[in-house]
Amino acid sequence: MTHEVDKHVGKQIRARRHVLGLTQTELAEAIGVKFQQVQKYETGANRVSASKLFLMAETLQVEIAYFWEGIDSRFAVSGTIDSKRAMDRDEIDMLSAFRRCPKGAKKDLISIAAATGGAA
């Protein structure tokens, strides 16, 4: 049975991999597994060992704590995950596109987002 925490960690892995523009194969090679294993990590079907999570954090350029961001501190009791803090597909795509923009365009995009979505 897949645990909600494993699913959450997997979503965090996938989100960060997308932001960096890495394929599952590239991440797999960096941590010494097959791409199918990365697929299983990302869906939460398989748990990530501590050593593999350490390697992923290095490869994905994040602190280990990143993988648990958005998990409600009451998870052990309530079984809920704070989905407000986890990035959805649109946010991942937006951040990925934003990182590819020239510096001058980034300020314009921030202004547009602030104007259309509320105060920055």
N, CA, C and O atoms as a GROMACS GRO file, in nm:
protein
  480
    1MET      N    1   0.085  -0.119   0.000
    1MET     CA    2   0.000   0.000   0.000
    1MET      C    3   0.089   0.124   0.000
    1MET      O    4   0.183   0.134   0.079
    2THR      N    5   0.059   0.217  -0.088
    2THR     CA    6   0.136   0.340  -0.100
    2THR      C    7   0.094   0.436   0.010
    2THR      O    8  -0.025   0.460   0.032
    3HIS      N    9   0.192   0.491   0.079
    3HIS     CA   10   0.168   0.587   0.186
    3HIS      C   11   0.164   0.728   0.128
    3HIS      O   12   0.237   0.758   0.034
    4GLU      N   13   0.080   0.814   0.183
    4GLU     CA   14   0.067   0.951   0.134
    4GLU      C   15   0.198   1.028   0.139
    4GLU      O   16   0.223   1.113   0.054
    5VAL      N   17   0.283   1.001   0.237
    5VAL     CA   18   0.412   1.070   0.246
    5VAL      C   19   0.501   1.030   0.128
    5VAL      O   20   0.571   1.114   0.072
    6ASP      N   21   0.499   0.902   0.091
    6ASP     CA   22   0.578   0.856  -0.024
    6ASP      C   23   0.530   0.924  -0.152
    6ASP      O   24   0.611   0.963  -0.236
    7LYS      N   25   0.399   0.939  -0.166
    7LYS     CA   26   0.343   1.009  -0.282
    7LYS      C   27   0.387   1.154  -0.284
    7LYS      O   28   0.424   1.208  -0.388
    8HIS      N   29   0.384   1.218  -0.167
    8HIS     CA   30   0.423   1.359  -0.158
    8HIS      C   31   0.570   1.378  -0.193
    8HIS      O   32   0.604   1.467  -0.270
    9VAL      N   33   0.656   1.295  -0.138
    9VAL     CA   34   0.799   1.302  -0.169
    9VAL      C   35   0.820   1.282  -0.319
    9VAL      O   36   0.900   1.352  -0.381
   10GLY      N   37   0.749   1.188  -0.377
   10GLY     CA   38   0.758   1.164  -0.521
   10GLY      C   39   0.717   1.285  -0.604
   10GLY      O   40   0.780   1.316  -0.704
   11LYS      N   41   0.611   1.352  -0.561
   11LYS     CA   42   0.566   1.472  -0.632
   11LYS      C   43   0.672   1.582  -0.623
   11LYS      O   44   0.695   1.656  -0.719
   12GLN      N   45   0.734   1.592  -0.508
   12GLN     CA   46   0.840   1.693  -0.491
   12GLN      C   47   0.959   1.661  -0.582
   12GLN      O   48   1.018   1.751  -0.642
   13ILE      N   49   0.993   1.534  -0.591
   13ILE     CA   50   1.104   1.492  -0.679
   13ILE      C   51   1.070   1.531  -0.823
   13ILE      O   52   1.151   1.593  -0.892
   14ARG      N   53   0.951   1.493  -0.867
   14ARG     CA   54   0.910   1.521  -1.005
   14ARG      C   55   0.907   1.671  -1.033
   14ARG      O   56   0.953   1.716  -1.138
   15ALA      N   57   0.852   1.748  -0.940
   15ALA     CA   58   0.842   1.892  -0.959
   15ALA      C   59   0.981   1.955  -0.975
   15ALA      O   60   1.002   2.036  -1.065
   16ARG      N   61   1.072   1.918  -0.889
   16ARG     CA   62   1.206   1.977  -0.896
   16ARG      C   63   1.281   1.931  -1.021
   16ARG      O   64   1.354   2.009  -1.082
   17ARG      N   65   1.263   1.806  -1.058
   17ARG     CA   66   1.326   1.754  -1.179
   17ARG      C   67   1.279   1.832  -1.300
   17ARG      O   68   1.359   1.865  -1.387
   18HIS      N   69   1.148   1.861  -1.305
   18HIS     CA   70   1.092   1.938  -1.417
   18HIS      C   71   1.147   2.080  -1.418
   18HIS      O   72   1.181   2.132  -1.524
   19VAL      N   73   1.155   2.141  -1.302
   19VAL     CA   74   1.208   2.278  -1.294
   19VAL      C   75   1.350   2.284  -1.349
   19VAL      O   76   1.386   2.380  -1.418
   20LEU      N   77   1.430   2.184  -1.320
   20LEU     CA   78   1.568   2.181  -1.368
   20LEU      C   79   1.581   2.131  -1.511
   20LEU      O   80   1.688   2.137  -1.570
   21GLY      N   81   1.471   2.080  -1.566
   21GLY     CA   82   1.473   2.031  -1.703
   21GLY      C   83   1.544   1.898  -1.719
   21GLY      O   84   1.597   1.868  -1.826
   22LEU      N   85   1.546   1.818  -1.613
   22LEU     CA   86   1.610   1.687  -1.619
   22LEU      C   87   1.509   1.580  -1.660
   22LEU      O   88   1.391   1.589  -1.626
   23THR      N   89   1.555   1.482  -1.734
   23THR     CA   90   1.470   1.367  -1.766
   23THR      C   91   1.480   1.266  -1.652
   23THR      O   92   1.569   1.275  -1.567
   24GLN      N   93   1.388   1.172  -1.652
   24GLN     CA   94   1.397   1.064  -1.553
   24GLN      C   95   1.526   0.986  -1.572
   24GLN      O   96   1.588   0.943  -1.475
   25THR      N   97   1.567   0.967  -1.695
   25THR     CA   98   1.691   0.894  -1.724
   25THR      C   99   1.812   0.967  -1.668
   25THR      O  100   1.901   0.904  -1.610
   26GLU      N  101   1.817   1.099  -1.685
   26GLU     CA  102   1.930   1.177  -1.633
   26GLU      C  103   1.937   1.170  -1.481
   26GLU      O  104   2.045   1.154  -1.424
   27LEU      N  105   1.822   1.182  -1.416
   27LEU     CA  106   1.820   1.171  -1.270
   27LEU      C  107   1.861   1.031  -1.227
   27LEU      O  108   1.938   1.014  -1.133
   28ALA      N  109   1.809   0.932  -1.296
   28ALA     CA  110   1.841   0.793  -1.264
   28ALA      C  111   1.991   0.767  -1.272
   28ALA      O  112   2.050   0.706  -1.183
   29GLU      N  113   2.053   0.814  -1.380
   29GLU     CA  114   2.197   0.794  -1.397
   29GLU      C  115   2.276   0.863  -1.286
   29GLU      O  116   2.375   0.809  -1.237
   30ALA      N  117   2.230   0.981  -1.245
   30ALA     CA  118   2.300   1.056  -1.142
   30ALA      C  119   2.296   0.987  -1.005
   30ALA      O  120   2.387   1.002  -0.924
   31ILE      N  121   2.189   0.912  -0.980
   31ILE     CA  122   2.176   0.847  -0.849
   31ILE      C  123   2.199   0.697  -0.853
   31ILE      O  124   2.190   0.629  -0.751
   32GLY      N  125   2.230   0.645  -0.972
   32GLY     CA  126   2.266   0.504  -0.984
   32GLY      C  127   2.153   0.404  -0.987
   32GLY      O  128   2.165   0.294  -0.934
   33VAL      N  129   2.040   0.443  -1.049
   33VAL     CA  130   1.928   0.351  -1.066
   33VAL      C  131   1.880   0.358  -1.211
   33VAL      O  132   1.930   0.440  -1.289
   34LYS      N  133   1.786   0.274  -1.248
   34LYS     CA  134   1.724   0.276  -1.380
   34LYS      C  135   1.611   0.380  -1.380
   34LYS      O  136   1.557   0.414  -1.274
   35PHE      N  137   1.576   0.431  -1.499
   35PHE     CA  138   1.473   0.534  -1.504
   35PHE      C  139   1.339   0.481  -1.452
   35PHE      O  140   1.259   0.559  -1.401
   36GLN      N  141   1.315   0.350  -1.465
   36GLN     CA  142   1.190   0.293  -1.415
   36GLN      C  143   1.179   0.311  -1.263
   36GLN      O  144   1.070   0.329  -1.209
   37GLN      N  145   1.294   0.305  -1.196
   37GLN     CA  146   1.295   0.324  -1.051
   37GLN      C  147   1.257   0.468  -1.017
   37GLN      O  148   1.183   0.492  -0.921
   38VAL      N  149   1.307   0.563  -1.094
   38VAL     CA  150   1.270   0.702  -1.072
   38VAL      C  151   1.119   0.720  -1.092
   38VAL      O  152   1.054   0.793  -1.018
   39GLN      N  153   1.063   0.652  -1.193
   39GLN     CA  154   0.918   0.656  -1.214
   39GLN      C  155   0.846   0.608  -1.089
   39GLN      O  156   0.748   0.669  -1.046
   40LYS      N  157   0.892   0.501  -1.032
   40LYS     CA  158   0.828   0.445  -0.913
   40LYS      C  159   0.843   0.538  -0.793
   40LYS      O  160   0.750   0.551  -0.713
   41TYR      N  161   0.960   0.604  -0.780
   41TYR     CA  162   0.978   0.702  -0.673
   41TYR      C  163   0.879   0.817  -0.690
   41TYR      O  164   0.816   0.861  -0.594
   42GLU      N  165   0.865   0.865  -0.813
   42GLU     CA  166   0.781   0.981  -0.839
   42GLU      C  167   0.633   0.954  -0.817
   42GLU      O  168   0.558   1.045  -0.782
   43THR      N  169   0.590   0.833  -0.836
   43THR     CA  170   0.448   0.799  -0.812
   43THR      C  171   0.424   0.758  -0.667
   43THR      O  172   0.309   0.747  -0.624
   44GLY      N  173   0.532   0.736  -0.593
   44GLY     CA  174   0.518   0.691  -0.456
   44GLY      C  175   0.502   0.541  -0.446
   44GLY      O  176   0.480   0.488  -0.337
   45ALA      N  177   0.512   0.470  -0.559
   45ALA     CA  178   0.498   0.324  -0.558
   45ALA      C  179   0.612   0.260  -0.480
   45ALA      O  180   0.593   0.158  -0.413
   46ASN      N  181   0.731   0.318  -0.488
   46ASN     CA  182   0.847   0.271  -0.412
   46ASN      C  183   0.898   0.384  -0.323
   46ASN      O  184   0.900   0.500  -0.362
   47ARG      N  185   0.938   0.348  -0.203
   47ARG     CA  186   0.997   0.445  -0.112
   47ARG      C  187   1.141   0.472  -0.150
   47ARG      O  188   1.211   0.384  -0.201
   48VAL      N  189   1.184   0.594  -0.126
   48VAL     CA  190   1.321   0.633  -0.155
   48VAL      C  191   1.405   0.611  -0.030
   48VAL      O  192   1.371   0.658   0.078
   49SER      N  193   1.516   0.538  -0.046
   49SER     CA  194   1.604   0.515   0.069
   49SER      C  195   1.674   0.645   0.106
   49SER      O  196   1.681   0.738   0.026
   50ALA      N  197   1.726   0.652   0.226
   50ALA     CA  198   1.795   0.772   0.273
   50ALA      C  199   1.913   0.806   0.185
   50ALA      O  200   1.934   0.924   0.153
   51SER      N  201   1.990   0.707   0.144
   51SER     CA  202   2.107   0.735   0.061
   51SER      C  203   2.067   0.786  -0.077
   51SER      O  204   2.133   0.876  -0.130
   52LYS      N  205   1.961   0.732  -0.135
   52LYS     CA  206   1.915   0.780  -0.266
   52LYS      C  207   1.855   0.919  -0.254
   52LYS      O  208   1.871   1.002  -0.343
   53LEU      N  209   1.786   0.946  -0.144
   53LEU     CA  210   1.729   1.078  -0.123
   53LEU      C  211   1.841   1.182  -0.108
   53LEU      O  212   1.829   1.294  -0.156
   54PHE      N  213   1.948   1.143  -0.042
   54PHE     CA  214   2.064   1.230  -0.028
   54PHE      C  215   2.122   1.263  -0.165
   54PHE      O  216   2.151   1.379  -0.195
   55LEU      N  217   2.139   1.160  -0.249
   55LEU     CA  218   2.192   1.181  -0.384
   55LEU      C  219   2.097   1.266  -0.468
   55LEU      O  220   2.141   1.350  -0.548
   56MET      N  221   1.966   1.245  -0.450
   56MET     CA  222   1.869   1.325  -0.525
   56MET      C  223   1.876   1.471  -0.484
   56MET      O  224   1.869   1.560  -0.568
   57ALA      N  225   1.889   1.494  -0.354
   57ALA     CA  226   1.897   1.632  -0.307
   57ALA      C  227   2.018   1.702  -0.369
   57ALA      O  228   2.009   1.818  -0.411
   58GLU      N  229   2.130   1.632  -0.376
   58GLU     CA  230   2.249   1.691  -0.439
   58GLU      C  231   2.225   1.717  -0.587
   58GLU      O  232   2.255   1.825  -0.638
   59THR      N  233   2.171   1.619  -0.656
   59THR     CA  234   2.148   1.630  -0.800
   59THR      C  235   2.045   1.737  -0.832
   59THR      O  236   2.061   1.811  -0.928
   60LEU      N  237   1.940   1.745  -0.752
   60LEU     CA  238   1.832   1.840  -0.775
   60LEU      C  239   1.859   1.976  -0.711
   60LEU      O  240   1.777   2.068  -0.721
   61GLN      N  241   1.974   1.989  -0.645
   61GLN     CA  242   2.020   2.115  -0.587
   61GLN      C  243   1.922   2.172  -0.484
   61GLN      O  244   1.886   2.290  -0.487
   62VAL      N  245   1.879   2.084  -0.393
   62VAL     CA  246   1.789   2.125  -0.285
   62VAL      C  247   1.839   2.066  -0.153
   62VAL      O  248   1.918   1.973  -0.152
   63GLU      N  249   1.790   2.122  -0.044
   63GLU     CA  250   1.814   2.065   0.087
   63GLU      C  251   1.723   1.944   0.103
   63GLU      O  252   1.617   1.936   0.040
   64ILE      N  253   1.763   1.851   0.185
   64ILE     CA  254   1.681   1.731   0.209
   64ILE      C  255   1.539   1.768   0.253
   64ILE      O  256   1.443   1.703   0.214
   65ALA      N  257   1.528   1.872   0.333
   65ALA     CA  258   1.397   1.914   0.385
   65ALA      C  259   1.299   1.950   0.275
   65ALA      O  260   1.178   1.947   0.297
   66TYR      N  261   1.349   1.986   0.156
   66TYR     CA  262   1.262   2.022   0.044
   66TYR      C  263   1.159   1.912   0.016
   66TYR      O  264   1.044   1.942  -0.016
   67PHE      N  265   1.200   1.787   0.029
   67PHE     CA  266   1.112   1.677  -0.008
   67PHE      C  267   0.989   1.666   0.083
   67PHE      O  268   0.889   1.606   0.045
   68TRP      N  269   0.998   1.725   0.203
   68TRP     CA  270   0.886   1.719   0.296
   68TRP      C  271   0.810   1.850   0.305
   68TRP      O  272   0.713   1.860   0.381
   69GLU      N  273   0.850   1.951   0.228
   69GLU     CA  274   0.777   2.078   0.230
   69GLU      C  275   0.633   2.054   0.191
   69GLU      O  276   0.604   1.983   0.095
   70GLY      N  277   0.544   2.116   0.267
   70GLY     CA  278   0.402   2.103   0.236
   70GLY      C  279   0.331   1.992   0.310
   70GLY      O  280   0.209   1.979   0.300
   71ILE      N  281   0.407   1.911   0.384
   71ILE     CA  282   0.342   1.807   0.463
   71ILE      C  283   0.294   1.870   0.593
   71ILE      O  284   0.372   1.930   0.666
   72ASP      N  285   0.168   1.855   0.619
   72ASP     CA  286   0.109   1.909   0.740
   72ASP      C  287   0.178   1.849   0.862
   72ASP      O  288   0.198   1.727   0.868
   73SER      N  289   0.214   1.933   0.958
   73SER     CA  290   0.285   1.885   1.078
   73SER      C  291   0.199   1.789   1.159
   73SER      O  292   0.251   1.715   1.243
   74ARG      N  293   0.070   1.789   1.134
   74ARG     CA  294  -0.020   1.697   1.205
   74ARG      C  295  -0.040   1.568   1.127
   74ARG      O  296  -0.127   1.488   1.162
   75PHE      N  297   0.040   1.546   1.022
   75PHE     CA  298   0.020   1.431   0.933
   75PHE      C  299   0.006   1.300   1.009
   75PHE      O  300  -0.082   1.219   0.979
   76ALA      N  301   0.092   1.278   1.106
   76ALA     CA  302   0.092   1.151   1.179
   76ALA      C  303  -0.044   1.125   1.244
   76ALA      O  304  -0.085   1.010   1.260
   77VAL      N  305  -0.114   1.232   1.280
   77VAL     CA  306  -0.244   1.217   1.344
   77VAL      C  307  -0.357   1.224   1.242
   77VAL      O  308  -0.448   1.141   1.245
   78SER      N  309  -0.350   1.322   1.151
   78SER     CA  310  -0.464   1.346   1.064
   78SER      C  311  -0.457   1.275   0.930
   78SER      O  312  -0.560   1.249   0.867
   79GLY      N  313  -0.336   1.244   0.885
   79GLY     CA  314  -0.322   1.179   0.756
   79GLY      C  315  -0.343   1.273   0.638
   79GLY      O  316  -0.370   1.227   0.527
   80THR      N  317  -0.332   1.405   0.661
   80THR     CA  318  -0.353   1.501   0.553
   80THR      C  319  -0.222   1.567   0.513
   80THR      O  320  -0.128   1.578   0.592
   81ILE      N  321  -0.217   1.610   0.389
   81ILE     CA  322  -0.103   1.684   0.338
   81ILE      C  323  -0.153   1.820   0.294
   81ILE      O  324  -0.256   1.831   0.228
   82ASP      N  325  -0.081   1.924   0.331
   82ASP     CA  326  -0.117   2.060   0.297
   82ASP      C  327  -0.090   2.084   0.149
   82ASP      O  328   0.023   2.116   0.111
   83SER      N  329  -0.191   2.070   0.067
   83SER     CA  330  -0.174   2.082  -0.078
   83SER      C  331  -0.155   2.227  -0.121
   83SER      O  332  -0.117   2.251  -0.235
   84LYS      N  333  -0.181   2.323  -0.034
   84LYS     CA  334  -0.163   2.463  -0.069
   84LYS      C  335  -0.015   2.496  -0.093
   84LYS      O  336   0.016   2.589  -0.167
   85ARG      N  337   0.075   2.421  -0.031
   85ARG     CA  338   0.217   2.450  -0.044
   85ARG      C  339   0.284   2.370  -0.154
   85ARG      O  340   0.393   2.407  -0.197
   86ALA      N  341   0.224   2.264  -0.202
   86ALA     CA  342   0.282   2.183  -0.309
   86ALA      C  343   0.251   2.248  -0.443
   86ALA      O  344   0.139   2.295  -0.465
   87MET      N  345   0.349   2.251  -0.533
   87MET     CA  346   0.328   2.312  -0.664
   87MET      C  347   0.243   2.220  -0.752
   87MET      O  348   0.260   2.099  -0.753
   88ASP      N  349   0.151   2.283  -0.827
   88ASP     CA  350   0.075   2.205  -0.924
   88ASP      C  351   0.145   2.212  -1.060
   88ASP      O  352   0.246   2.281  -1.074
   89ARG      N  353   0.093   2.143  -1.158
   89ARG     CA  354   0.156   2.134  -1.291
   89ARG      C  355   0.175   2.272  -1.355
   89ARG      O  356   0.280   2.298  -1.414
   90ASP      N  357   0.075   2.361  -1.344
   90ASP     CA  358   0.087   2.494  -1.403
   90ASP      C  359   0.200   2.574  -1.338
   90ASP      O  360   0.274   2.644  -1.407
   91GLU      N  361   0.212   2.563  -1.207
   91GLU     CA  362   0.319   2.636  -1.138
   91GLU      C  363   0.456   2.583  -1.178
   91GLU      O  364   0.551   2.660  -1.193
   92ILE      N  365   0.467   2.453  -1.194
   92ILE     CA  366   0.593   2.393  -1.237
   92ILE      C  367   0.629   2.442  -1.376
   92ILE      O  368   0.743   2.481  -1.402
   93ASP      N  369   0.531   2.440  -1.467
   93ASP     CA  370   0.555   2.486  -1.604
   93ASP      C  371   0.592   2.633  -1.606
   93ASP      O  372   0.682   2.674  -1.679
   94MET      N  373   0.523   2.714  -1.526
   94MET     CA  374   0.551   2.857  -1.521
   94MET      C  375   0.692   2.884  -1.469
   94MET      O  376   0.765   2.965  -1.526
   95LEU      N  377   0.730   2.818  -1.363
   95LEU     CA  378   0.863   2.838  -1.307
   95LEU      C  379   0.971   2.792  -1.404
   95LEU      O  380   1.074   2.857  -1.418
   96SER      N  381   0.947   2.682  -1.468
   96SER     CA  382   1.042   2.630  -1.566
   96SER      C  383   1.060   2.729  -1.681
   96SER      O  384   1.174   2.754  -1.722
   97ALA      N  385   0.950   2.784  -1.733
   97ALA     CA  386   0.958   2.883  -1.842
   97ALA      C  387   1.022   3.012  -1.793
   97ALA      O  388   1.102   3.072  -1.864
   98PHE      N  389   0.990   3.053  -1.673
   98PHE     CA  390   1.045   3.176  -1.614
   98PHE      C  391   1.197   3.168  -1.604
   98PHE      O  392   1.267   3.265  -1.633
   99ARG      N  393   1.248   3.054  -1.564
   99ARG     CA  394   1.392   3.037  -1.549
   99ARG      C  395   1.467   3.046  -1.682
   99ARG      O  396   1.586   3.076  -1.685
  100ARG      N  397   1.398   3.020  -1.792
  100ARG     CA  398   1.461   3.028  -1.924
  100ARG      C  399   1.457   3.169  -1.983
  100ARG      O  400   1.522   3.195  -2.084
  101CYS      N  401   1.381   3.259  -1.922
  101CYS     CA  402   1.366   3.395  -1.974
  101CYS      C  403   1.490   3.479  -1.946
  101CYS      O  404   1.560   3.458  -1.847
  102PRO      N  405   1.516   3.577  -2.035
  102PRO     CA  406   1.624   3.673  -2.007
  102PRO      C  407   1.588   3.756  -1.885
  102PRO      O  408   1.471   3.775  -1.852
  103LYS      N  409   1.690   3.806  -1.818
  103LYS     CA  410   1.670   3.877  -1.691
  103LYS      C  411   1.570   3.993  -1.702
  103LYS      O  412   1.484   4.008  -1.616
  104GLY      N  413   1.582   4.073  -1.807
  104GLY     CA  414   1.491   4.187  -1.824
  104GLY      C  415   1.346   4.146  -1.835
  104GLY      O  416   1.258   4.215  -1.784
  105ALA      N  417   1.321   4.036  -1.902
  105ALA     CA  418   1.183   3.989  -1.920
  105ALA      C  419   1.123   3.937  -1.790
  105ALA      O  420   1.001   3.941  -1.773
  106LYS      N  421   1.207   3.890  -1.700
  106LYS     CA  422   1.155   3.835  -1.573
  106LYS      C  423   1.079   3.940  -1.493
  106LYS      O  424   0.974   3.911  -1.436
  107LYS      N  425   1.132   4.064  -1.489
  107LYS     CA  426   1.064   4.171  -1.415
  107LYS      C  427   0.928   4.202  -1.477
  107LYS      O  428   0.830   4.225  -1.406
  108ASP      N  429   0.923   4.202  -1.611
  108ASP     CA  430   0.796   4.226  -1.679
  108ASP      C  431   0.695   4.116  -1.647
  108ASP      O  432   0.578   4.144  -1.622
  109LEU      N  433   0.742   3.992  -1.646
  109LEU     CA  434   0.652   3.879  -1.615
  109LEU      C  435   0.601   3.887  -1.472
  109LEU      O  436   0.485   3.856  -1.446
  110ILE      N  437   0.686   3.928  -1.380
  110ILE     CA  438   0.644   3.943  -1.240
  110ILE      C  439   0.536   4.051  -1.231
  110ILE      O  440   0.438   4.035  -1.158
  111SER      N  441   0.554   4.161  -1.304
  111SER     CA  442   0.455   4.269  -1.304
  111SER      C  443   0.322   4.221  -1.360
  111SER      O  444   0.216   4.253  -1.306
  112ILE      N  445   0.328   4.146  -1.469
  112ILE     CA  446   0.207   4.093  -1.530
  112ILE      C  447   0.135   4.000  -1.432
  112ILE      O  448   0.014   4.009  -1.414
  113ALA      N  449   0.211   3.909  -1.371
  113ALA     CA  450   0.150   3.814  -1.276
  113ALA      C  451   0.088   3.887  -1.159
  113ALA      O  452  -0.022   3.852  -1.115
  114ALA      N  453   0.156   3.989  -1.108
  114ALA     CA  454   0.103   4.066  -0.996
  114ALA      C  455  -0.025   4.139  -1.036
  114ALA      O  456  -0.120   4.146  -0.958
  115ALA      N  457  -0.027   4.193  -1.158
  115ALA     CA  458  -0.143   4.270  -1.204
  115ALA      C  459  -0.264   4.180  -1.229
  115ALA      O  460  -0.378   4.220  -1.204
  116THR      N  461  -0.241   4.060  -1.277
  116THR     CA  462  -0.353   3.971  -1.310
  116THR      C  463  -0.396   3.883  -1.194
  116THR      O  464  -0.509   3.836  -1.190
  117GLY      N  465  -0.304   3.860  -1.098
  117GLY     CA  466  -0.336   3.768  -0.991
  117GLY      C  467  -0.348   3.829  -0.854
  117GLY      O  468  -0.375   3.758  -0.758
  118GLY      N  469  -0.328   3.957  -0.842
  118GLY     CA  470  -0.334   4.021  -0.712
  118GLY      C  471  -0.200   4.083  -0.678
  118GLY      O  472  -0.110   4.088  -0.762
  119ALA      N  473  -0.189   4.130  -0.559
  119ALA     CA  474  -0.069   4.200  -0.513
  119ALA      C  475   0.049   4.106  -0.503
  119ALA      O  476   0.034   3.989  -0.467
  120ALA      N  477   0.167   4.158  -0.536
  120ALA     CA  478   0.290   4.078  -0.529
  120ALA      C  479   0.347   4.079  -0.390
  120ALA      O  480   0.450   4.017  -0.365
   0.00000   0.00000   0.00000
